[in-house]
Amino acid sequence: MKSVKVFAPATVANVVCGYDILGFAVNQPGDEVVMRLTGGKGISITKITGDEGKLPLDPEKNTVSASVQHYLNHIGMPDTGVEIELHKKMPIGSGLGSSSASTVAGLFAINTLFDNRLSNRDLVPFAMKGEELACGYGHADNVAPALMGGFVLIRSYEPLDIISLPFPQDFHAAIVYPEVDVPTKDARQMIRSKVQLKDAVTQWGNVAGLVSGLFLNDYGLIGRSMTDILVEPVRSILIPDFAVLKSLALENGGLGFGISGSGPSVFALTRDAETAAGITARLQQHLKKMDINSLAFVSEVNKKGPILLD
């Protein structure tokens, strides 16, 4: 029985102003998948750990198995026997691409078992099927960086056009997950369907400025471009004391601050690990005063994407 064990990283999506088009991978947290090819037919999920019973074992309803099935259909092996173990090493509903990390680990595993027939970039559309199952919309700003590593821009969805962006090599992310519930589907429904042209122009300028800052290694340009006037004002309502957390991060060396994905996790970009650690400590102290438990992660931008563990 041929088997592999894979780790796939969490991601920060949107990166403030880049709703559904920008994201980057981090070294921690992430998810693990153990996958085996069997002599039987069909996909089965034999074990899920770390999910507190929240995720379905039904292979048609789980993002990992559903995406793997799309892959097998594509390569002309739809009835292949596959056993999957999913080990959640990150919180569900955190805004850190929990479903993405699981799905990407599963796709990397099955592709490895079939001798890497597709590139990681070519696996993105299959991972998007998992995101569609998880939140109703197949966006790529989590799955693309999780698969490809680094900082990623989704220039277009139809046709899918993904660009890997350069970024300052000393970049660190200070991430704090307040343990409050912000379901992705609910968060998406809060977003305005129409915006004023002047607001759109401001947002376009910020996205262009952020991408330019990444190319130029211009920290000042990156920081002042990390402003969102369309989505953050609405979603931040769901995060306790968001404005205070933002002020604390920026006052303690953060280049920019925002919501990771749909939240409730928040993040700051910094020039070094020490600054990032200081920010996470300040944010956690403030949340503790509010009787809100939290988890914190300090990470470089992950450059590798998913990896084999054994």
C-alpha positions as CSV (number, residue, x, y, z in Angstrom):
1,M,0.0,0.0,0.0
2,K,1.6,3.3,-1.2
3,S,1.2,6.2,1.2
4,V,2.4,9.8,1.9
5,K,2.1,12.3,4.7
6,V,1.8,16.0,3.7
7,F,1.8,19.4,5.5
8,A,0.2,22.4,3.9
9,P,0.4,25.9,5.3
10,A,-2.1,28.4,6.5
11,T,-2.5,31.6,4.5
12,V,-3.4,35.3,4.9
13,A,-5.9,36.2,2.2
14,N,-7.0,39.6,0.9
15,V,-3.9,41.3,2.5
16,V,-6.2,44.2,3.5
17,C,-7.0,45.9,0.1
18,G,-6.7,42.9,-2.2
19,Y,-10.1,41.2,-1.6
20,D,-10.1,37.8,-3.2
21,I,-7.0,38.6,-5.3
22,L,-4.0,38.8,-2.9
23,G,-2.7,36.3,-0.4
24,F,0.5,34.9,1.1
25,A,1.5,31.6,2.8
26,V,2.9,31.3,6.3
27,N,5.1,28.6,7.9
28,Q,2.6,28.0,10.8
29,P,0.0,26.9,11.5
30,G,-1.1,24.4,8.9
31,D,-2.8,21.0,8.3
32,E,-1.6,17.4,7.7
33,V,-3.0,14.7,5.5
34,V,-2.0,11.0,5.4
35,M,-3.1,9.4,2.1
36,R,-2.9,5.8,1.0
37,L,-3.7,4.1,-2.4
38,T,-5.7,0.9,-1.8
39,G,-6.7,-2.0,-3.9
40,G,-10.4,-1.1,-3.6
41,K,-12.5,1.5,-5.3
42,G,-13.5,5.0,-4.2
43,I,-12.4,7.5,-1.6
44,S,-12.9,7.0,2.1
45,I,-12.0,9.3,5.0
46,T,-10.8,7.0,7.8
47,K,-9.9,9.6,10.5
48,I,-10.2,13.3,11.3
49,T,-8.4,14.7,14.3
50,G,-8.3,18.2,15.8
51,D,-11.7,19.3,14.4
52,E,-13.8,18.7,17.6
53,G,-16.2,16.6,15.4
54,K,-17.1,19.5,13.1
55,L,-15.9,18.1,9.8
56,P,-17.8,15.5,7.7
57,L,-16.4,12.0,7.1
58,D,-18.7,11.8,4.1
59,P,-16.3,12.0,1.1
60,E,-18.8,14.0,-1.0
61,K,-19.1,16.7,1.7
62,N,-15.4,17.0,2.8
63,T,-13.3,19.5,0.9
64,V,-10.2,17.2,0.9
65,S,-11.9,14.2,-0.7
66,A,-14.1,16.2,-3.0
67,S,-11.0,18.0,-4.5
68,V,-9.2,14.7,-4.7
69,Q,-12.1,13.2,-6.6
70,H,-12.0,16.1,-9.1
71,Y,-8.3,15.4,-9.6
72,L,-8.8,11.7,-10.2
73,N,-11.6,12.4,-12.7
74,H,-9.3,14.7,-14.5
75,I,-6.5,12.2,-14.9
76,G,-8.9,9.5,-16.0
77,M,-8.7,7.4,-12.7
78,P,-12.1,8.1,-11.1
79,D,-12.5,4.8,-9.3
80,T,-9.1,4.8,-7.7
81,G,-9.2,3.5,-4.1
82,V,-7.9,6.1,-1.7
83,E,-7.9,6.3,2.1
84,I,-7.5,9.7,3.8
85,E,-6.6,10.8,7.3
86,L,-6.9,14.5,8.0
87,H,-5.2,16.0,11.0
88,K,-6.2,19.6,11.7
89,K,-3.3,21.5,13.2
90,M,-5.1,24.9,13.0
91,P,-8.4,26.3,14.2
92,I,-11.4,26.0,11.9
93,G,-13.1,29.3,11.0
94,S,-10.0,31.3,11.9
95,G,-9.7,33.3,8.7
96,L,-6.3,31.6,8.1
97,G,-7.4,29.3,5.3
98,S,-8.3,26.3,7.3
99,S,-10.3,24.5,4.5
100,S,-7.6,25.6,2.0
101,A,-4.8,24.0,4.0
102,S,-6.6,20.7,4.2
103,T,-7.6,20.7,0.6
104,V,-4.1,21.7,-0.6
105,A,-2.5,18.9,1.5
106,G,-4.9,16.4,0.0
107,L,-4.2,17.5,-3.6
108,F,-0.5,17.6,-3.1
109,A,-0.7,14.1,-1.6
110,I,-2.7,12.5,-4.4
111,N,-0.5,14.3,-7.0
112,T,2.6,12.9,-5.3
113,L,1.1,9.4,-5.3
114,F,0.5,9.8,-9.1
115,D,4.1,10.9,-9.8
116,N,3.4,14.6,-9.9
117,R,1.4,14.6,-13.1
118,L,0.4,18.2,-12.6
119,S,2.4,21.2,-11.3
120,N,1.3,22.9,-8.1
121,R,0.0,25.8,-10.1
122,D,-2.1,23.4,-12.2
123,L,-3.7,22.1,-9.0
124,V,-5.2,25.4,-8.1
125,P,-8.5,24.9,-10.0
126,F,-9.1,21.6,-8.2
127,A,-8.4,23.3,-4.8
128,M,-10.9,26.0,-5.7
129,K,-13.5,23.3,-5.9
130,G,-12.9,22.6,-2.3
131,E,-13.2,26.3,-1.4
132,E,-16.5,26.4,-3.3
133,L,-17.8,23.5,-1.1
134,A,-16.5,25.2,2.1
135,C,-17.9,28.7,1.6
136,G,-20.0,28.7,-1.6
137,Y,-17.5,30.5,-3.8
138,G,-14.3,29.1,-5.4
139,H,-11.8,31.9,-4.6
140,A,-8.1,31.3,-5.0
141,D,-6.4,33.8,-2.7
142,N,-6.0,31.1,0.0
143,V,-5.3,28.0,-2.1
144,A,-2.9,29.6,-4.7
145,P,-0.4,30.8,-2.1
146,A,-0.9,27.6,0.0
147,L,0.0,25.5,-3.2
148,M,2.7,27.8,-4.6
149,G,4.2,29.4,-1.6
150,G,5.1,33.1,-1.3
151,F,3.0,36.1,-2.2
152,V,0.4,35.6,-4.9
153,L,-1.8,37.8,-7.0
154,I,-4.9,36.5,-8.8
155,R,-5.1,38.8,-11.7
156,S,-8.2,37.2,-13.2
157,Y,-10.6,34.3,-12.5
158,E,-12.0,33.9,-16.0
159,P,-9.5,32.9,-17.3
160,L,-7.6,32.0,-14.2
161,D,-4.4,34.0,-14.2
162,I,-2.0,33.7,-11.2
163,I,1.1,35.7,-10.6
164,S,3.8,35.1,-8.0
165,L,5.0,38.4,-6.6
166,P,8.4,39.3,-5.1
167,F,8.4,40.5,-1.5
168,P,11.0,41.7,1.0
169,Q,12.8,38.7,2.3
170,D,12.8,39.9,5.9
171,F,9.0,40.1,5.9
172,H,7.3,38.6,9.0
173,A,3.7,38.2,9.8
174,A,2.3,38.8,13.3
175,I,-1.0,36.9,13.5
176,V,-3.5,36.7,16.3
177,Y,-6.6,34.6,16.3
178,P,-9.2,35.8,18.8
179,E,-11.4,32.8,19.7
180,V,-14.7,34.3,18.6
181,D,-16.9,32.9,15.8
182,V,-17.0,34.6,12.4
183,P,-18.3,32.1,9.8
184,T,-16.9,32.8,6.3
185,K,-20.3,32.6,4.6
186,D,-21.8,35.2,7.0
187,A,-18.8,37.5,6.6
188,R,-19.1,37.4,2.8
189,Q,-22.8,38.3,2.9
190,M,-22.0,41.5,4.8
191,I,-20.0,42.9,1.9
192,R,-21.6,45.6,-0.3
193,S,-22.6,44.4,-3.8
194,K,-22.2,48.0,-5.2
195,V,-19.6,50.6,-4.5
196,Q,-19.2,54.3,-5.4
197,L,-16.7,55.0,-8.2
198,K,-14.6,57.2,-6.0
199,D,-14.2,54.4,-3.5
200,A,-13.3,52.0,-6.2
201,V,-10.6,54.4,-7.5
202,T,-9.1,54.6,-4.0
203,Q,-9.1,50.9,-3.6
204,W,-7.5,50.3,-7.0
205,G,-4.8,52.8,-6.0
206,N,-4.1,50.9,-2.8
207,V,-3.9,47.5,-4.6
208,A,-1.5,49.0,-7.2
209,G,0.5,50.7,-4.5
210,L,0.9,47.5,-2.5
211,V,2.0,45.4,-5.5
212,S,4.4,48.2,-6.5
213,G,5.8,48.3,-2.9
214,L,6.4,44.6,-3.0
215,F,8.4,44.9,-6.2
216,L,10.3,47.9,-5.0
217,N,11.0,46.7,-1.4
218,D,9.5,50.0,-0.4
219,Y,8.2,49.5,3.2
220,G,6.6,53.0,3.3
221,L,4.6,52.4,0.2
222,I,3.6,48.9,1.4
223,G,2.4,50.4,4.7
224,R,0.4,53.3,3.4
225,S,-1.2,51.0,0.7
226,M,-2.5,48.6,3.2
227,T,-5.8,50.4,3.6
228,D,-9.2,49.0,2.7
229,I,-12.2,51.2,2.4
230,L,-14.6,48.6,1.0
231,V,-14.5,45.4,3.0
232,E,-12.7,46.1,6.3
233,P,-15.2,48.8,7.6
234,V,-18.0,46.2,7.5
235,R,-16.1,43.0,8.6
236,S,-14.2,44.7,11.4
237,I,-17.5,45.1,13.2
238,L,-17.4,41.4,13.9
239,I,-13.9,41.6,15.6
240,P,-13.8,42.8,19.2
241,D,-12.0,46.2,19.6
242,F,-10.6,46.0,16.0
243,A,-9.7,49.7,16.0
244,V,-7.7,49.3,19.3
245,L,-5.9,46.2,18.0
246,K,-5.0,48.1,14.8
247,S,-3.6,51.0,16.7
248,L,-1.6,48.8,19.0
249,A,0.0,47.0,16.0
250,L,0.9,50.2,14.1
251,E,2.2,51.9,17.3
252,N,4.5,48.9,17.9
253,G,6.2,48.7,14.5
254,G,3.6,47.2,12.2
255,L,4.0,48.2,8.6
256,G,0.3,47.6,8.0
257,F,-2.6,45.8,9.8
258,G,-5.8,44.1,8.7
259,I,-8.1,41.2,8.8
260,S,-6.8,37.8,7.6
261,G,-9.4,36.4,5.2
262,S,-12.9,36.8,6.6
263,G,-11.5,37.0,10.2
264,P,-11.5,36.9,13.1
265,S,-7.8,36.5,12.8
266,V,-5.9,39.8,12.4
267,F,-2.3,40.3,11.2
268,A,0.4,42.8,10.9
269,L,3.4,42.8,8.5
270,T,6.7,43.7,10.0
271,R,10.4,43.9,9.1
272,D,11.5,41.3,11.6
273,A,10.5,38.5,13.9
274,E,11.2,40.5,17.1
275,T,8.8,43.2,16.1
276,A,6.2,40.7,15.1
277,A,6.5,38.9,18.4
278,G,6.1,42.2,20.3
279,I,2.9,43.0,18.4
280,T,1.3,39.6,19.0
281,A,2.1,39.9,22.8
282,R,0.4,43.4,22.9
283,L,-2.6,42.2,21.0
284,Q,-3.0,39.1,23.2
285,Q,-2.7,41.2,26.4
286,H,-5.5,43.5,25.2
287,L,-7.7,40.6,24.3
288,K,-7.1,38.9,27.7
289,K,-8.3,42.1,29.4
290,M,-11.5,41.6,27.5
291,D,-11.7,37.9,28.6
292,I,-11.1,36.7,25.1
293,N,-8.7,33.8,24.6
294,S,-6.4,33.9,21.6
295,L,-3.7,32.1,19.7
296,A,-0.7,33.8,18.2
297,F,1.7,32.9,15.4
298,V,4.8,34.6,14.2
299,S,6.1,33.5,10.8
300,E,8.1,34.4,7.8
301,V,6.4,34.3,4.4
302,N,6.3,30.6,3.5
303,K,8.2,30.1,0.2
304,K,7.7,26.4,-0.3
305,G,3.9,25.6,0.0
306,P,3.0,22.0,0.8
307,I,5.8,19.6,1.7
308,L,6.2,15.8,2.3
309,L,6.7,15.0,6.0
310,D,7.9,11.4,5.9
